[in-house]
Amino acid sequence: MWVVPEARRRGVSKAILAALEMRARSEHVAALRLETGVESHAALNLYTQAGFRKRGPFGDYREDPLSVFMEKELSKHPR
């Protein structure tokens, strides 16, 4: 996810993430996973505040010193 500079600090990313989570819950998805860059400090803060925790690579990803892998188990978090 990338938000243009003029839309930052207005809650746009938080709203998009909440909508994605709501949709995932409605589809009975058990967990959300993501990859972001180690220098994406705003994104890392957003995801951490939203309940995502660091984890290892998933799918076809490999360990990468420039990547951070995160997950949020939806069954453990209230709507």
N, C-alpha and C positions, 0 to 999 in steps of 0.2 A: 504494500500500500504506500502511496506517495501522495502527499497533499501539497498543492502549490503554495509557495511562500505567503501569498496574500490571504490564504484561508487558514493559516496556522494560528494556534492559540485561541481558536474559536470553538473547540470541541468537535470539529469535523471528524477527525480520526477516531475519537472515542465513540461518536455516534455510528460511524461505519462499522467499527468492531462490535458494538452492541447489537447492531442489526444482523451482522453475520452470525453472531453467537445465537441470537434468537431463532434465526432460520435453521441453524444446525440443530438446535434443541427440538424444533418442530419436526425435523427429519430424523429424530432419534439418533443423532450422531453422538458417539461416546466421548470423543476427544477432538480438540482442535490442535493442530501442529503447525509450526511455522519456522522459517529460517530468515534471519536478518543479519546484517553486518555488525561486526564488533564496534565500529565507529558510529553506528546509528543510535546515538544516545537517547534521543527523543523517543524513538520507536521502542527501544529496550525499556525505558521508563513507562511508556504507555502499556506495553504488554505485561510488565511486572505488576503494575497497579491494577490491571484487569484480571490478575490471578494466574497468569502464565508462569511456569517454572522452567528453568534450564533443564535440558535433557541431552542425550547423545543424538547423533544423526539418525535419520529415519528414511524409509523408502530407498531410493537410489543415491541419496547423499552419502558423502564420505566425510571423515574428519577434515576440517579446514580451519586453519588458524584465523581466517578472516570471517568465519561464520559463527553465529550463535543459533542453536536449535532450542526451541521452546515448545511447551505443551500445556494445555489446560484440559483436565478431565471434567467434562460437563456434568457427569453424574454426581460429582462431589460438591458442586457449586449451585446454590439456589438461583432461580430465575430472576 
